[in-house]
């Protein structure tokens, strides 16, 4: 099973404000993506090379009851929320999670239509863990769809991405079992840190 970093999620209670903030920080304006029916969210995207930054926010056209959109709407400020790893074998990713003692949900089929009319279809395997939660990345299989990093605004790169947690050793062991090649650092509270190279210099993003 091959697993690699796919995208990083920056959660913002308001999509326009969140996208504008990322644009001011990086000097690159994110492009509007689309809505995720049933999840209460919509997004805009910024390429970081072979991966991308997803600004994800509540979708006012959907119900926000009991879903990710509702959770993001309750945030006091934007910040890094979780990340996704790319694989072509979500069943193997689920099996690796089970070996590590981690429950999963899915795969769940998803899709959206880009503003240019191109249809994207993919599947996600979500993590359900009461200890580490979204510190463990969900898996995504893009199937035959074009990867979003190839069609979103460029100019920024990812220089560093690390996960922080008080139980760093335990989380790192889970990552090792699941093939997740992301560094875990010991910290007082859970969080993420991403360092971007941008036209305006180095930019640091953290959890809210």
Secondary structure, DSSP 8 states (H G I E B T S, - for coil): ---EEEEEEEE-SSHHHHHHHHHHHHS---EEEEEETTTTEEEEEEE-SSSEEEEEEE-TTS--TTSHHHHHHT-SS-EEEEEEEE-S-HHHHHHHHHHTT-EEEEEEEEEEE-TTS-EEEEEEEEEE-TTTGGGS-EEEE-TTS--GGGSS--S-EEEEEEEEETTHHHHHHHHHHHT---EEEE-SS-EEEEEEEETTEEEEEEB-
